[in-house]
């Protein structure tokens, strides 16, 4: 038993010596040193390449996001320009048709009258008046709106503005006014009345029923 333990201790000591000797010889071996140095440089190069690749990926991602945002902005602008262009063409065509209509229009006519809801209680009232070619002088008139409103099931008619508002028509003119009502008041109907300046007899009238 003692001999066995002694033999194991000797063998262990020899193993340790051999390990340290191999380590020492490895340090002294130029090829081993060069291999370690080469591996270290390769590892450094690979780390740098990895860092460069990550930086390029971040830059490419940012560029892609910028290009997508720019493309979306340009697409929205193009759509808006197309809509504006279409609207302009429509308006030009409309006014051209008005010019032809004035050839056979009566002394004065309400060509268009509409009411638009802009927000709760906020409305835009617009009209286009035409004057026939047979009229030599501009029409001088006054206008008023009769607003039929409803609150809690009860209807009421309000005349606005007071006094009547003067205007002039030469061939055609666009009238546009905005009015505000309490948010709990619903606008049900608007009647446009046109008078000649200084007269109380209605010359023209048009009614618009507000939906909703």
C-alpha positions in Angstrom: 0.0 0.0 0.0 2.8 2.4 1.0 4.8 1.5 -2.1 1.8 2.1 -4.3 1.2 5.5 -2.8 4.8 6.4 -3.2 4.8 5.3 -6.8 1.6 7.4 -7.5 3.2 10.4 -5.9 6.4 10.0 -8.0 4.4 9.6 -11.2 2.3 12.7 -10.3 5.5 14.7 -9.7 6.9 13.5 -13.0 3.6 14.6 -14.7 3.8 18.1 -13.2 7.4 18.4 -14.3 6.6 17.2 -17.8 3.7 19.7 -18.0 5.8 22.7 -16.9 8.6 21.5 -19.2 6.2 21.4 -22.1 4.9 24.8 -21.3 8.4 26.2 -21.0 9.5 24.6 -24.3 6.4 25.9 -26.0 7.3 29.4 -24.9 10.7 28.9 -26.3 9.5 27.5 -29.6 9.5 30.3 -32.2 6.9 28.6 -34.3 4.5 28.3 -31.3 5.0 32.0 -30.5 4.4 33.0 -34.2 1.3 30.8 -34.2 -0.1 32.5 -31.1 0.7 35.9 -32.5 -0.9 35.1 -35.8 -4.0 33.8 -34.1 -4.2 37.0 -32.0 -3.9 39.2 -35.1 -6.5 37.1 -36.9 -8.8 37.4 -34.0 -8.3 41.2 -33.9 -8.9 41.4 -37.6 -12.1 39.4 -37.3 -13.3 41.5 -34.4 -12.7 44.7 -36.4 -14.5 43.3 -39.5 -17.4 42.4 -37.2 -17.5 45.9 -35.8 -17.3 47.4 -39.3 -20.0 45.1 -40.6 -22.3 46.1 -37.7 -21.6 49.8 -38.3 -22.4 49.3 -42.0 -25.7 47.5 -41.1 -26.7 50.3 -38.8 -26.0 52.9 -41.5 -27.8 50.8 -44.2 -30.8 50.5 -41.9 -30.9 54.2 -41.2 -30.6 54.9 -45.0 -33.4 52.5 -45.7 -35.7 54.1 -43.1 -34.9 57.5 -44.5 -35.6 56.4 -48.1 -38.9 54.8 -47.1 -39.9 57.9 -45.2 -38.9 60.1 -48.1 -40.8 57.8 -50.5 -43.9 57.9 -48.3 -43.7 61.7 -48.1 -43.3 62.0 -51.9 -46.2 59.6 -52.4 -48.5 61.7 -50.2 -47.3 64.9 -51.9 -48.0 63.4 -55.3 -51.4 62.3 -54.3 -52.2 65.7 -52.9 -50.9 67.4 -56.0 -53.0 65.1 -58.2 -56.1 65.9 -56.0 -55.3 69.6 -56.1 -54.8 69.4 -59.9 -58.1 67.6 -60.3 -59.8 70.1 -58.1 -58.4 73.0 -60.1 -59.5 71.4 -63.4 -62.9 70.9 -62.0 -63.1 74.5 -60.8 -61.8 75.8 -64.2 -64.4 73.7 -66.0 -67.1 74.9 -63.6 -66.2 78.6 -64.1 -66.0 78.1 -67.9 -69.5 76.6 -67.8 -70.6 79.7 -65.8 -69.3 82.0 -68.5 -71.3 80.2 -71.1 -74.4 80.1 -68.8 -74.3 83.9 -68.4 -75.1 84.1 -72.1 -78.6 82.8 -71.5 -79.0 83.5 -67.8 -81.7 85.8 -66.6 -81.0 89.1 -65.0 -80.0 87.3 -61.8 -79.9 83.7 -60.8 -78.7 81.5 -57.9 -76.6 78.9 -59.6 -75.2 77.1 -56.6 -76.2 77.1 -52.9 -74.9 74.7 -50.3 -74.3 74.3 -46.6 -71.2 72.5 -45.2 -70.7 71.4 -41.6 -67.1 72.1 -40.6 -67.4 71.1 -37.0 -70.1 70.8 -34.4 -72.0 74.1 -34.6 -69.7 75.5 -37.2 -71.2 75.8 -40.8 -70.1 77.3 -44.1 -72.8 78.8 -46.3 -71.8 79.4 -49.9 -73.6 80.4 -53.1 -72.8 81.5 -56.6 -74.9 84.1 -58.3 -75.1 84.6 -62.1 -76.0 87.7 -64.0 -77.2 87.5 -67.6 -75.4 89.1 -70.5 -78.4 91.2 -71.1 -77.8 93.1 -67.9 -75.6 96.2 -68.6 -75.0 97.2 -65.0 -73.8 95.2 -62.0 -76.6 94.1 -59.7 -76.4 95.7 -56.3 -78.2 93.7 -53.7 -78.6 92.6 -50.1 -78.7 89.1 -48.7 -79.9 87.3 -45.6 -80.1 83.8 -44.4 -83.0 82.2 -42.5 -81.6 79.5 -40.3 -84.0 76.8 -39.0 -82.5 75.2 -35.9 -83.6 72.5 -33.5 -82.8 72.2 -29.8 -84.4 69.5 -27.6 -87.0 68.8 -30.2 -88.0 72.5 -30.5 -87.5 74.3 -33.8 -86.7 78.0 -34.2 -86.0 80.2 -37.2 -83.3 82.9 -36.9 -82.7 85.7 -39.5 -79.0 86.3 -40.0 -77.2 88.7 -40.5 -79.0 91.7 -39.3 -79.1 94.1 -41.0 -79.0 92.5 -44.4 -75.5 92.3 -46.0 -74.9 94.2 -49.2 -73.1 92.7 -52.2 -72.6 93.3 -55.9 -72.8 90.9 -58.9 -71.1 91.5 -62.2 -71.6 88.5 -64.4 -71.1 86.1 -61.5 -69.9 86.2 -57.9 -69.3 83.8 -55.1 -70.8 84.4 -51.7 -69.3 82.6 -48.6 -70.1 83.1 -45.0 -69.5 81.1 -41.8 -71.7 80.9 -38.8 -71.4 79.4 -35.3 -74.2 77.8 -33.3 -74.1 76.2 -29.9 -73.0 72.6 -30.1 -76.3 71.4 -28.8 -78.2 73.2 -31.6 -78.8 71.3 -34.8 -79.1 73.2 -38.1 -81.9 71.7 -40.1 -82.5 74.1 -43.0 -81.1 77.3 -44.5 -82.9 79.7 -46.8 -81.0 82.2 -48.8 -82.9 85.4 -49.7 -81.7 88.0 -52.2 -83.0 91.5 -52.3 -82.3 94.5 -54.5 -80.5 97.2 -52.5 -83.0 99.3 -50.5 -86.0 97.0 -51.4 -88.0 94.7 -49.1 -89.4 92.5 -51.9 -87.5 89.2 -52.3 -85.9 88.9 -55.7 -84.5 85.4 -55.3 -84.7 82.6 -52.8 -83.1 79.1 -52.4 -83.6 76.5 -49.6 -81.0 74.0 -48.5 -82.0 71.1 -46.3 -79.2 70.1 -44.0 -78.8 66.3 -43.7 -77.7 64.6 -40.5 
